Amino acid sequence: MKVAIIYSSKTGNTEEVVHLIWKLFLVEQIDVTLYRIEEFQIRDLINYEAVVIGTYTWGNGEIPQEMMELYRAFETMKVKRLLTGIVGTGDSGYPKFCGAVDEFRDMLYVHTKFIVTLKIEVNLQMKDIDRCRKFVGIFMDQLNQKQTIG
Ligand SMILES: Cc1cc2nc3c(=O)[nH]c(=O)nc-3n(C[C@H](O)[C@H](O)[C@H](O)COP(=O)(O)O)c2cc1C
C-alpha cells in the first residue's frame, strides 16, 4: 500500500502539519513518502493507492499557483480508484478560511475516492495533534478496508 503526501508551504505551517501526518503514517507501518509539490512527478499519481494533499490558502481563498497543475491532473487523469484526503492551514481572519482546502475537497470528491478533510488554524497547536491522529485513523480504516476487499 503506497501513500504519497504532496504539499506546498510558504512559511512552514502546512509543512509542520504534513510532517506530523507523515510520521503518524510511518507509525502505522505504511509505505508513505512526503513530497514538496516541486519534487513530485505528476505522472506518478497513478502509482499510488492513496494521496494526501497539503496546502495553505492564498489571495482571497485561493489555491496556491504551484498546486494548480496537480489540481488539474486529478480532473484529467484516471484516478477514480485513488483514496484521497486534504489537509491545510489557513487564517480564519480571512473571509474564506482554508478556501484552498474546500476547493480541493470538492474536486477530489468528484474525481477520486475522497475520505477526509482537516483544516488547521495557522499553525499546529497541541489540540491539533489529536486531530491529525484522527485524520490518519480515518484514513487507515479505509486503507485497511481496501486491503481486505482486495
Ligand atoms: C496574502 C495572503 C493571503 C491569504 N489568504 C488567506 C485566505 O484567503 N484564507 C485563509 O484561510 N488563509 C489565508 N492566508 C493565511 C495563510 O493561508 C496561512 O498563514 C497559512 O498557514 C500559511 O501556510 P504556510 O505556512 O504553509 O505557507 C493568507 C495569507 C497571506 C499572506
The ligand as an SDF file (V2000), in Angstrom:
LIG
                    3D

 31 33  0  0  0  0  0  0  0  0999 V2000
   -1.5340   37.2980    1.0990 C   0  0  0  0  0  0  0  0  0  0  0  0
   -2.1630   36.2240    1.9710 C   0  0  0  0  0  0  0  0  0  0  0  0
   -3.4370   35.7860    1.6790 C   0  0  0  0  0  0  0  0  0  0  0  0
   -4.0490   34.8060    2.4790 C   0  0  0  0  0  0  0  0  0  0  0  0
   -5.3420   34.4150    2.1960 N   0  0  0  0  0  0  0  0  0  0  0  0
   -5.9440   33.5180    3.0050 C   0  0  0  0  0  0  0  0  0  0  0  0
   -7.2950   33.1310    2.7800 C   0  0  0  0  0  0  0  0  0  0  0  0
   -7.9710   33.6060    1.8720 O   0  0  0  0  0  0  0  0  0  0  0  0
   -7.8450   32.2050    3.6000 N   0  0  0  0  0  0  0  0  0  0  0  0
   -7.1540   31.6460    4.6330 C   0  0  0  0  0  0  0  0  0  0  0  0
   -7.7060   30.8140    5.3410 O   0  0  0  0  0  0  0  0  0  0  0  0
   -5.8670   31.9960    4.8840 N   0  0  0  0  0  0  0  0  0  0  0  0
   -5.2380   32.9070    4.1060 C   0  0  0  0  0  0  0  0  0  0  0  0
   -3.9420   33.2610    4.3460 N   0  0  0  0  0  0  0  0  0  0  0  0
   -3.2440   32.6690    5.5050 C   0  0  0  0  0  0  0  0  0  0  0  0
   -2.3260   31.5060    5.1480 C   0  0  0  0  0  0  0  0  0  0  0  0
   -3.0070   30.5090    4.3950 O   0  0  0  0  0  0  0  0  0  0  0  0
   -1.8170   30.8760    6.4460 C   0  0  0  0  0  0  0  0  0  0  0  0
   -0.9440   31.7910    7.0780 O   0  0  0  0  0  0  0  0  0  0  0  0
   -1.1290   29.5640    6.2520 C   0  0  0  0  0  0  0  0  0  0  0  0
   -0.9230   28.9360    7.4970 O   0  0  0  0  0  0  0  0  0  0  0  0
    0.2240   29.6880    5.5520 C   0  0  0  0  0  0  0  0  0  0  0  0
    0.7070   28.3820    5.3770 O   0  0  0  0  0  0  0  0  0  0  0  0
    2.2440   28.0510    5.1510 P   0  0  0  0  0  0  0  0  0  0  0  0
    2.9980   28.4790    6.3960 O   0  0  0  0  0  0  0  0  0  0  0  0
    2.2590   26.5810    4.9700 O   0  0  0  0  0  0  0  0  0  0  0  0
    2.7080   28.7970    3.9560 O   0  0  0  0  0  0  0  0  0  0  0  0
   -3.3200   34.2280    3.5770 C   0  0  0  0  0  0  0  0  0  0  0  0
   -2.0190   34.6870    3.8410 C   0  0  0  0  0  0  0  0  0  0  0  0
   -1.4380   35.6840    3.0640 C   0  0  0  0  0  0  0  0  0  0  0  0
   -0.0580   36.1510    3.4090 C   0  0  0  0  0  0  0  0  0  0  0  0
  1  2  1  0
  2  3  1  0
  2 30  2  0
  3  4  2  0
  4  5  1  0
  4 28  1  0
  5  6  2  0
  6  7  1  0
  6 13  1  0
  7  8  2  0
  7  9  1  0
  9 10  1  0
 10 11  2  0
 10 12  1  0
 12 13  2  0
 13 14  1  0
 14 15  1  0
 14 28  1  0
 15 16  1  0
 16 17  1  0
 16 18  1  0
 18 19  1  0
 18 20  1  0
 20 21  1  0
 20 22  1  0
 22 23  1  0
 23 24  1  0
 24 25  2  0
 24 26  1  0
 24 27  1  0
 28 29  2  0
 29 30  1  0
 30 31  1  0
M  END
$$$$
